[in-house]
Amino acid sequence: MAGQMAIFGSYHFIPESAQYQSKIMDKLLSRYQEGMDIDYINSVRSIYEEYLAVLLKKNLISKDDLITFSDLYPVFDPLYVTYDMGFESYESLKTVSDRIFSLSTHQSKMITQAERIVGRKMTALEKKFYSVTSLLIEESGGKIDSGLFVSKPGVLLLSETKWDKTFLQSNPNLLSEGQVTFLISGIAIESSLELIAHKEAKVARLTSSKTNAMNFPLYRVQGSQLEEQIQYLSQILLHRGTYEEQYNPRKGWGSEGGELFNITQPATKTAALCYSMLLKDFHNLFIGRMGPSGNELEVREIVRIMSSILHQRYPTVILHPDEYLKLSNDAKYKTSVKSSIEQRDYNMYCMPEAKNKGEEGLASIVGDTFLNNKAKSLLKTLNICTEQPDYLALSEFRARITYLTFPKDKETVKGAENYMNKLVNELHHMSVLAGSQVVIEVKGLKFEEETRSFIGVLQQKFGLVQCGNGNYLLVTTVKDLVQLLPIIAQNANIESVKSVLTAVQSLLSRSYPAVLSTKSQ
């Protein structure tokens, strides 16, 4: 019976699973001392068979499955072997094991489940996009039930700003100015609009309808009645699949038929976001979005996951989720974030090595964007080259998530350079660079009559902050640096700041040559 009990884990999302599992366990344990006769065993089997009948009624298993599972519920899919050929004719145990537990086998099973629900086969293109979508969700900690329904969204910290250690030790309060980026996948497209609405966020997202990646999306289910939602959506999707098979609206509705038919999907279809924000802005987001008043269920779930991740990593900047529940919305206007850092924690916030410094020490990069190991692992799985600088790898991911157009084969450094060169220098899609923060310390920038206008522009548009003694911090993004260099060039002849601006120009061109070349200026 122990092997048969595995079925309750496979269909955990329906309430009957827990009920019937409890019935069987209680019955087995009640005869633990005296043992069981054949009649008692049959009574246990009858409960199990009642449960199988429930699964059949809900269209979760077939009639053939019911007959098979009555005798044996397979923990693994059946594998047929023969024993009458030479040893060299058979795969090694490792090869068989790798195949059974491989990502492709797992996704193939989910595709079969999804096809059964919608009542039609996926096209090769739909399988390709489905595989990427499900990978993003599951690698980010999300969960997919029955191959098609996301019962838990994926939330993965991708990157964060790391600092020059000496600088951060002198300015620990600036930790909250650092930017972090999350991948949020498997979120209902309707809920995603709530997060996109925050103007402080820099968002790259999967296109909602005008893309083949949305021809066969997954769907979000949430709350306590998951099984009822799955049943309801399954009926809608079966009708939709039948209609699509019969009328082919992607062609029959004109040249924009694909987009138009995708728009008719339920609002629970899932999206993926690359979501970047300063830590201090995340703090304010959590104040306003954690509680139930006026906030959608899924938004609250996602901000709680994000705040838990950030609280663990930045406990002096980000509060525990339960603490945010105690704050009213006006708290973000009454308090400012003040961070302190324990001496033992400096290394986790600091760059592995000092970045380039400008000429004569007039300019230096004191904060830069770094991917974490989980993010690099995900990007490698998606065939994005991680040997390129982190800011470029993140920017490429932000660009490719728009249509889920990841490289077919493992990308080379040269291939990555060509892709980003075309994207930034030819097509001028600068927004993909917004997820990568840069913090530059500038020394000797004099605020006087002839520099007043220039410095004012830097303060208003590029995050220039005065630190005193002629020192400034430029808290910006790689995207803004592309627009900044021409402005610097226009003012480089002002004698009092000429040496400083020359140092900044030289530093940035050396540090970010792929996007700050003379071609891109």
C-alpha positions, 0 to 999 in steps of 0.5 A, a space after each residue: 500500500 505504501 507504493 499506492 499512496 504516491 498517487 495522493 501526492 500526484 493529485 495533491 491539488 484536489 481536496 479529496 486527496 487529503 481526505 482519502 489519504 487520511 481515511 486509508 491511513 486511519 484504517 491501516 493504523 487501527 489494525 497495527 497491533 492485531 494485523 489484517 485479514 483478507 476482508 480488512 484488506 479488501 475494505 482498504 482497497 475499496 476506499 482506494 478504488 473510490 478515490 480512483 473513481 473520483 479522479 476519473 469523474 474529474 477527468 484527471 485519469 482515463 479509464 485505462 488508468 483506473 484499471 492499471 492504478 487499481 493494481 499498481 500505481 507506477 511511481 515512474 513511467 513504465 520502461 520496457 526492456 528485453 534481456 536477449 541481446 548482447 551487453 553492448 546493446 543496452 544503455 548504461 544505468 546512468 544513461 537510463 537514469 539521466 533520461 528518466 530524470 532529465 528536463 526534457 522528459 519532465 517537460 514531455 510529461 507536462 506537455 502530454 497533460 496539457 494537450 489532454 486538457 485542451 483537446 489538441 496537440 501542440 505544434 512544434 513552435 508551441 512546444 518550444 515556447 512552452 518548454 521555455 515558459 515552464 523552465 522560467 517558472 520552475 527554475 524560479 521556485 514556482 510550481 505547475 500542476 497538471 502541466 498547465 496551471 501555475 499554483 505558485 509563481 516563480 520569484 528569483 533574485 537575479 542581480 544586485 548592485 555590489 560596492 567598492 568595499 572602502 567606499 561602502 565602509 565610509 558610506 553604509 547608508 548608501 546600501 539602500 540606493 543599490 538596485 536589485 532585479 527579480 525574475 517574476 514568472 508564472 504571474 497572471 497577466 492581470 496581476 502583472 499590470 499592478 506591478 508594472 504600474 509602479 513608476 520606480 520600477 524598470 520592467 522588461 516583460 513577455 509581450 502580452 499577445 502579439 507574439 507566438 510565445 503566447 499561443 499556448 500559455 500557462 494559467 494561474 490558479 490561486 487561493 484555497 479552491 485550486 481544483 475548482 478553478 482548474 476544472 473551470 479553466 479546463 472546460 474553457 480551454 477544451 472549448 477554445 482548443 476545439 474551436 481553434 481546431 475547427 475554425 483556425 482563427 489565427 489565419 481566419 481572422 485576418 493578418 493579425 489573427 494570431 494576436 486577436 485570438 491570443 487577446 481572447 485568452 482568460 486574464 489568468 494567462 501567465 506572464 514573465 517580468 524582469 523587475 528592477 528597483 532600488 532597495 529603498 523603493 522596494 521598501 516603499 513598495 512593500 509598505 503599500 502592497 503587503 496588506 489586504 486592503 486594496 491589494 490583489 491576492 497574487 500581488 500580496 503573495 509575490 511581494 511577500 516572497 520578494 520581501 522575504 528574500 530581500 530581508 534575509 539578504 538586507 535586514 537593515 534595509 528591508 523589514 520582515 514581511 510581518 513588520 510591513 503588515 503593521 505599517 500604514 501606507 503613509 509610513 513611506 512618506 514619514 520615514 526614510 531608509 537608514 541602513 547600517 552594516 555589520 562588519 562581518 557582512 561587508 563582503 557580501 555587499 562588495 565587488 570581488 575586486 576594485 573597478 577601474 579608476 579614472 585618471 588622477 583618481 578623479 572618477 571611479 566606479 564604486 557600485 556595479 551590477 552583478 548576477 548571482 550564481 542561480 541567475 547564471 545557471 538559469 541563463 546558461 540553461 537558456 544558452 545565454 553566454 555568461 562569460 560576457 560581463 554581467 551587465 550585458 548578460 542581464 541586458 540580453 536576458 531582459 531583451 530576449 524575455 520579451 518574445 522568449 527568443 533564446 539562442 537555439 544553441 550555446 551562445 559564444 562570447 562573439 555571438 553575444 557581442 554581435 547580438 548586443 551590438 545590433 540591439 543597442 548600436 543598430 536598433 537603439 533598444 536602450 531600455 534593455 540596459 536599464 536593469 544594470 545600475 552603475 554608481 560613479 564617484 566623481 571628485 573635483 566637479 566645481 559648481 560655479 556659474 559656467 557649470 551650473 546648467 550642466 550640473 543641474 542637468 546631471 542632477 535632474 536626469 542622471 541621479 547626480 548627488 552632491 557629497 560635499 568637498 566638490 565630490 559627487 555621486 552619479 547613481 544611474 544605469 548603463 542605459 542612462 550612460 549612453 545618453 550621458 556621454 554626449 552631454 559630457 562631450 558637449 561640456 568637456 571644453 569648460 576649463 574648470 571641469 575639463 580634467 574631471 569630465 575627461 576622466 569620466 569619459 575615459 573610465 566609462 569607455 574602458 568599463 563599458 566598451 560594448 555599449 559606450 563605444 564611439 559608434 553608440 554615442 
